[in-house]
Amino acid sequence: MTDTITTESKTSRSRQAASKSNNQIEIASQAAAKPKGPKPAQVAPERQTKASMVEALLARKEGAALKAMREVTGWQAHTCRAFLTGLRKKGMEVARDKDAAGTTIYRLGATIEQGAAN
């Protein structure tokens, strides 16, 4: 029985040694493949969020109707209105007008000063 245990442990040791040498070769080849020196500066593109898309719609001269906000974001009407309320709470002026067809048009105005709102 001791012969079997000794043989198995020798075999597993030789497998471990071979595995280590293969790993060392892989690490060495990866290190050689990487270019040395400083990495070029990468500029990440600005993240396009649903909130930023709605703000862009509202910032236009013609503003945006609730329908346009819903189509761009996929939000329901109550979510769009809640977003407008959030903009007001952040101090942004959200103007509301009606067009000739009676559709409510929302526009972003100037930012309200925190002290002037009271």
N, C-alpha and C positions, 0 to 999 in steps of 0.2 A: 503494500500500500504506500509506503513512503516513496517508492520509485515513481509511482503514478503521480503523486503530488509534486514531486520534484520536477518531473518532466513537464507537467502542465504549467508550473510557475516559470520554468525556463522558456517555454514557448510563449507565454503571455509577456514575459520580459522582452523577448526578442521582437514581438509585435509592437510593444510600446516604444522600444528604441527606434524601430523603423518608422513608426508614426511620428515621433519627435523629429527625426531627421527630415522627413517629408515636410512637416510644418515649418521647419527652419528654412528649407529651400524655398517654400512658398513665400514666406515673409521676406526673405532676401530678394526674391524676384519682384515682389510688389514694391519694395523700397527702391529698387533700381529703376523700376518703370515710372515712378513718380518724378516729375520735373522738380528740380530744386530751385529755390529762390522765392521771392514774394509772389503771391497769387495776384492776378489782375483784379482790380476793383470791379465788382459786379453791382449794377444798379438794379434793385428789385422793382418791378413794376408796381404802381400803386394799386392796392387792393380795391376791387370794385364790389361794394356792398349794396344791398337793396336800399339801405338808408341813404347812401351817397347818390344812388340813381334818382331817388325821389327828390332829394335836395336839388339835384341838377335840373330836374323838371320844374320845380317850384321857382328856381332862380331865373328861368327864362322870362323874357319880357311878357310873353303871352300867358305865362303861368301854366297850371295843369288842372285838369278836371279829375275828379275822383276816379272816373273810368280809366284814364291814362295811368294813374298811379297803380291801380289794380292790375292792369295789363302788364306793366313793367315788372312788378314785384311778385305777382301771384297772390297777394294778400287779399283778404276779404275787406269789405268796406269799413267795418268797425275797426279793423287793425290800422287802416290808412288814417282814419280820423284820430285814433289814439296816438299815432306817430306825429300828427300835426299838433296835438295837445302837448306831446313831449317837446317838440320844437319851441312851443310857446313857453313852456316851463324853463327851458334853457335860456330864455331871454330873446329869442328870435321873434320878429314881428311877422305873423302870417296874415296877409290880407285876404279877404273873401269878397268876391264880386260875382255877379251873374251876367252871363252873356245874353245875346238876343234870343236864344232858344230857351232860356231859363235855367241853364246848367250852371252850377256853382263852380267858379274858377278860383283856385287858391294860388297865391303868389307869396314869395318871400320878400319882406321889406328890410328896412334897416334893423340892426340889432338894438334892442331896448336896453338902456342902462339899468343896472340892478337897482339903484337908488331912485331913479326917475319913475319906475313902475309903481311905486307906492303912492 
